[in-house]
């Protein structure tokens, strides 16, 4: 039986509404009629057009899934929850693109690539920013690679379109290198792990639990972690059609994600106990991983700063098509919701052409 904790009585959401943003710096005061009243007075079928919510998560585990609070919250409404695991964020985003996932958690880079490719998605919430300790660039213990500049000409493996991709590019710049200076190889984490252990690659850019396991089990040496580079935190994404048709459902799901995250922040030893049967890794490795992870949600505002830095970086470096990409980043619709911990805004891609 999945353990649960008593739900707080505070009514976290007071509304969930759509508003138009002509640009990131000016918020229109005109509201599109899509407000949701407080739980006690709302129609139980309002904002609920589905009987199943399909949640996506990654191989690092998800205490939201393990806690089971979303299922408990939605069961009285006749809504079930289905979970699907993915190797990394880009795979989860592709599943959302083809209609297999309604809501999922990814790093800052996957949704940017997905939007540039035309995926109709929204940002519905963000996790608190990390310290950057849970991602990094690994080399073999006895590798002659001692600095970032030493990566020149080397085989470096990472997952294309992931947060590790962004970490690699920025780290190369820090070391005075260009992307073309390395032998870049894109592999999902499980395949990259095998290649690294077998000594077939020189460096591996990855995240927990792969990072923590490789450091402990393979005696991998950390060349550079993501501190100061990739610390934006994770984002909860939703398929645009699902979010606009089910605003109440998104609201309820976010409440339980936030509740679970607040519990995780305060009870890390319990998080270890909860996740160890599922991740099947040594307790000391899991403890390290849990200690350097952040839980709980934070506001997404029109001034989302670090997210925009990553967004603009991929555009200005021309890894993504600028005219098409800016269309999705700077002319937006937004979903605004009020949580006890702040205001959450989800950015929609525009259908009205390029903003500039």
NORJOUR-V93757 format. One record per residue. RES is the residue in one small letter. PSI is psi in radians with two decimals (* if undefined). D_CENTER is the distance of its C-alpha to the mean C-alpha in Angstrom with 1 decimal. Layout:
BEGIN
RES|PSI|D_CENTER + RES|PSI|D_CENTER
END
This chain:
BEGIN
x|2.29|28.0 + x|2.17|24.5 + x|2.52|25.1 + x|2.83|24.1 + x|2.74|24.7 + x|2.27|26.6 + x|2.32|24.6 + x|2.65|25.5 + x|-0.21|27.9 + x|2.27|26.4 + x|1.73|25.5 + x|-0.89|22.0 + x|2.32|21.8 + x|-0.43|24.8 + x|2.82|23.7 + x|1.77|21.2 + x|2.81|22.6 + x|2.42|22.3 + x|2.69|23.4 + x|2.30|24.1 + x|1.87|23.0 + x|-0.50|25.5 + x|3.08|23.5 + x|-0.41|21.0 + x|-0.23|24.0 + x|2.08|26.0 + x|2.17|25.0 + x|2.51|27.4 + x|-0.03|29.2 + x|2.10|29.8 + x|2.33|27.9 + x|2.38|27.5 + x|1.77|28.9 + x|0.53|26.0 + x|2.69|26.2 + x|2.28|25.9 + x|3.14|28.4 + x|2.70|28.1 + x|-0.61|27.8 + x|-0.50|31.5 + x|-0.12|32.8 + x|2.66|30.5 + x|2.22|31.6 + x|-0.32|29.8 + x|-0.09|29.2 + x|2.26|28.1 + x|0.31|24.5 + x|1.80|24.4 + x|0.34|25.1 + x|2.76|23.8 + x|-0.03|24.7 + x|2.33|21.6 + x|2.20|17.9 + x|1.98|15.9 + x|2.37|12.7 + x|2.46|10.5 + x|2.92|9.2 + x|3.06|9.4 + x|-0.18|12.5 + x|-0.01|11.7 + x|2.88|12.6 + x|1.91|11.6 + x|-0.35|14.1 + x|-0.78|13.6 + x|-0.79|15.0 + x|-0.58|17.6 + x|-0.59|18.8 + x|0.31|19.5 + x|-0.54|19.7 + x|-0.78|18.2 + x|-0.77|21.0 + x|-0.68|23.5 + x|-0.65|22.7 + x|-0.33|22.9 + x|-0.77|25.8 + x|-0.35|28.5 + x|0.03|27.3 + x|0.42|27.8 + x|2.27|24.1 + x|2.88|22.8 + x|2.27|19.3 + x|2.38|18.5 + x|2.44|15.8 + x|2.33|14.9 + x|2.49|13.6 + x|2.62|12.3 + x|-0.59|12.9 + x|3.04|9.8 + x|-0.77|7.1 + x|-0.66|10.2 + x|-0.66|12.1 + x|-0.73|9.9 + x|-0.66|10.0 + x|-0.68|13.7 + x|-0.67|14.3 + x|-0.65|13.1 + x|-0.63|15.5 + x|0.16|18.3 + x|0.34|18.0 + x|-0.27|17.1 + x|2.39|13.9 + x|-0.74|13.8 + x|2.43|10.6 + x|2.81|7.4 + x|2.26|4.0 + x|3.01|2.2 + x|-3.01|3.4 + x|-0.45|6.0 + x|-0.74|8.4 + x|-0.78|7.9 + x|-0.45|8.3 + x|-0.80|11.0 + x|-0.69|12.8 + x|-0.73|12.5 + x|-0.69|14.1 + x|-0.48|16.6 + x|-0.02|17.6 + x|0.12|18.3 + x|2.31|15.6 + x|1.69|16.2 + x|2.96|13.0 + x|2.64|12.0 + x|2.08|9.6 + x|-0.35|10.7 + x|2.91|9.3 + x|2.50|7.5 + x|2.82|7.7 + x|2.56|10.6 + x|2.55|10.7 + x|3.04|11.5 + x|-0.23|14.9 + x|-0.04|13.9 + x|-0.29|15.9 + x|0.08|13.5 + x|2.63|13.3 + x|3.09|16.6 + x|2.10|19.4 + x|2.55|21.8 + x|2.90|25.4 + x|2.63|28.3 + x|-0.71|30.1 + x|0.31|33.3 + x|2.50|31.7 + x|-0.13|33.7 + x|1.98|30.4 + x|-0.38|30.5 + x|2.91|28.9 + x|-0.59|26.3 + x|-0.44|29.3 + x|-0.13|30.4 + x|-0.19|27.7 + x|2.20|29.9 + x|-0.03|31.0 + x|2.76|28.9 + x|2.02|26.8 + x|2.16|23.1 + x|2.45|20.6 + x|2.96|16.9 + x|2.00|14.4 + x|2.42|15.0 + x|0.19|12.3 + x|3.09|9.7 + x|-0.53|9.0 + x|-0.56|12.3 + x|-0.81|14.0 + x|-0.75|13.6 + x|-0.77|14.7 + x|-0.85|17.6 + x|-0.78|18.8 + x|-0.64|18.9 + x|-0.68|20.5 + x|-0.75|23.1 + x|-0.73|24.0 + x|-0.58|24.5 + x|0.13|26.8 + x|0.40|28.7 + x|2.82|27.6 + x|2.86|26.4 + x|-0.64|24.2 + x|-0.17|27.5 + x|-0.21|28.9 + x|2.92|27.0 + x|1.63|27.0 + x|2.26|23.4 + x|2.15|22.5 + x|2.12|19.3 + x|2.57|18.9 + x|2.73|16.3 + x|-0.72|16.0 + x|-0.69|18.8 + x|-0.67|21.2 + x|-0.68|20.5 + x|-0.83|21.3 + x|-0.74|24.6 + x|-0.66|25.5 + x|-0.81|24.9 + x|-0.63|26.9 + x|-0.03|29.7 + x|0.38|29.9 + x|-0.21|29.4 + x|2.78|26.9 + x|-0.60|27.3 + x|2.63|23.8 + x|2.19|20.3 + x|2.03|17.0 + x|-2.99|14.6 + x|3.00|12.5 + x|2.52|13.4 + x|-0.15|15.1 + x|-0.69|16.6 + x|-0.90|17.2 + x|-0.70|19.0 + x|-0.78|20.9 + x|-0.66|22.2 + x|-0.66|23.3 + x|-0.83|25.2 + x|-0.59|26.5 + x|0.11|26.9 + x|0.60|28.0 + x|2.57|25.5 + x|2.33|25.9 + x|2.05|23.1 + x|-0.73|23.9 + x|2.23|21.2 + x|-3.06|18.1 + x|0.17|15.3 + x|2.19|17.1 + x|-0.05|17.7 + x|-1.09|15.8 + x|1.30|12.0 + x|0.47|11.5 + x|-0.32|9.4 + x|3.13|6.9 + x|2.83|3.3 + x|2.51|3.6 + x|2.11|5.6 + x|2.70|7.4 + x|2.59|11.0 + x|2.36|13.9 + x|-0.81|16.2 + x|-0.74|19.3 + x|-0.78|17.9 + x|-0.71|16.8 + x|-0.50|20.1 + x|-0.35|22.2 + x|0.96|20.7 + x|-0.67|20.0 + x|-0.72|21.5 + x|-0.76|19.5 + x|-0.73|16.1 + x|-0.80|17.7 + x|-0.71|18.8 + x|-0.77|15.5 + x|-0.64|13.8 + x|-0.81|16.9 + x|-0.53|16.6 + x|-0.76|13.0 + x|-0.74|14.3 + x|-0.79|17.5 + x|-0.70|16.0 + x|-0.71|13.9 + x|-0.69|17.2 + x|-0.77|19.1 + x|-0.69|16.9 + x|-0.62|17.4 + x|-0.20|21.1 + x|1.04|21.7 + x|-0.60|20.2 + x|-0.59|23.2 + x|-0.57|22.8 + x|-0.71|19.1 + x|-0.82|20.8 + x|-0.65|23.4 + x|-0.68|21.1 + x|-0.38|18.9 + x|-0.63|21.7 + x|-0.38|23.4 + x|-0.68|20.3 + x|-0.43|19.0 + x|0.85|22.6 + x|2.83|22.5 + x|2.55|24.9 + x|-0.66|24.7 + x|-0.62|25.0 + x|-0.77|22.0 + x|-0.68|19.9 + x|-0.76|21.1 + x|-0.78|20.2 + x|-0.78|16.6 + x|-0.66|16.4 + x|-0.51|18.2 + x|0.28|15.9 + x|2.65|12.7 + x|2.58|11.9 + x|2.99|11.8 + x|2.74|12.5 + x|2.80|11.3 + x|2.84|12.6 + x|2.54|14.1 + x|2.09|13.0 + x|2.94|16.4 + x|-0.28|18.1 + x|0.68|18.4 + x|0.18|14.8 + x|-1.62|16.2 + x|-0.67|13.8 + x|-0.73|11.5 + x|-0.56|14.9 + x|-0.79|16.0 + x|-0.79|13.4 + x|-0.97|14.1 + x|-0.58|17.9 + x|-0.82|17.9 + x|-0.51|17.1 + x|-0.87|19.7 + x|-0.49|22.4 + x|-0.03|22.3 + x|0.48|22.8 + x|-0.42|20.2 + x|2.66|19.5 + x|2.10|22.4 + x|-0.88|22.9 + x|-0.65|24.9 + x|-0.67|22.6 + x|-0.78|19.4 + x|-0.55|20.7 + x|-0.67|21.7 + x|-0.37|18.1 + x|-0.52|17.0 + x|-0.03|20.1 + x|1.87|21.8 + x|2.82|19.7 + x|2.73|19.9 + x|2.56|18.1 + x|2.18|17.7 + x|2.31|18.6 + x|2.59|18.7 + x|2.08|20.2 + x|2.83|18.9 + x|-0.49|21.0 + x|0.08|18.6 + x|-3.11|18.5 + x|2.31|18.1 + x|2.32|14.9 + x|2.30|15.0 + x|2.23|13.2 + x|2.24|14.2 + x|2.60|16.0 + x|2.51|17.4 + x|2.67|21.2 + x|0.23|23.8 + x|0.31|26.6 + x|3.06|26.7 + x|2.42|25.9 + x|-0.66|25.9 + x|*|28.0
END
